[in-house]
Amino acid sequence: MKPLPPYGKQFLLGQPDLGPWVCTGSSAWEVAKTSSFPRMVMPDSADPADFRWPVEGEIVTVVECGIDAPESIRGLAHELIGRNGAEAVIALRSVGGLMTFVGADHE
């Protein structure tokens, strides 16, 4: 069985009513460590398929954290929806504490 992503266990033990959140990018680890609720991390050096994402039937919020966040979240979204049963993925970008939506044309 594949392992949970970083902070996946904390998510499962945490506050599931907030739904699953996944942080990506250069500041992902810091954001996840200091968050007031559990956020999973997609490590820059890993493949999303390396993990068992606990997101079945959920709307997942993916937050790009840091200026050098991955240019595409398509692979992660495909893994979350296509292989792990997420209902949908919402992509946000965090810049200076402000969250903005990432457009559908974002690569």
Sequence and secondary structure as in RCSB ss.txt:
>XXXX:A:sequence
MKPLPPYGKQFLLGQPDLGPWVCTGSSAWEVAKTSSFPRMVMPDSADPADFRWPVEGEIVTVVECGIDAPESIRG
LAHELIGRNGAEAVIALRSVGGLMTFVGADHE
>XXXX:A:secstr
     TTHHHHHHS GGG  EEEESTTHHHHHHH SS  EE  TTS GGGS    TT EEEEEEESTT  S  HH
HHHIIIIIT  SEEEEEEEETTEEEE  TT  
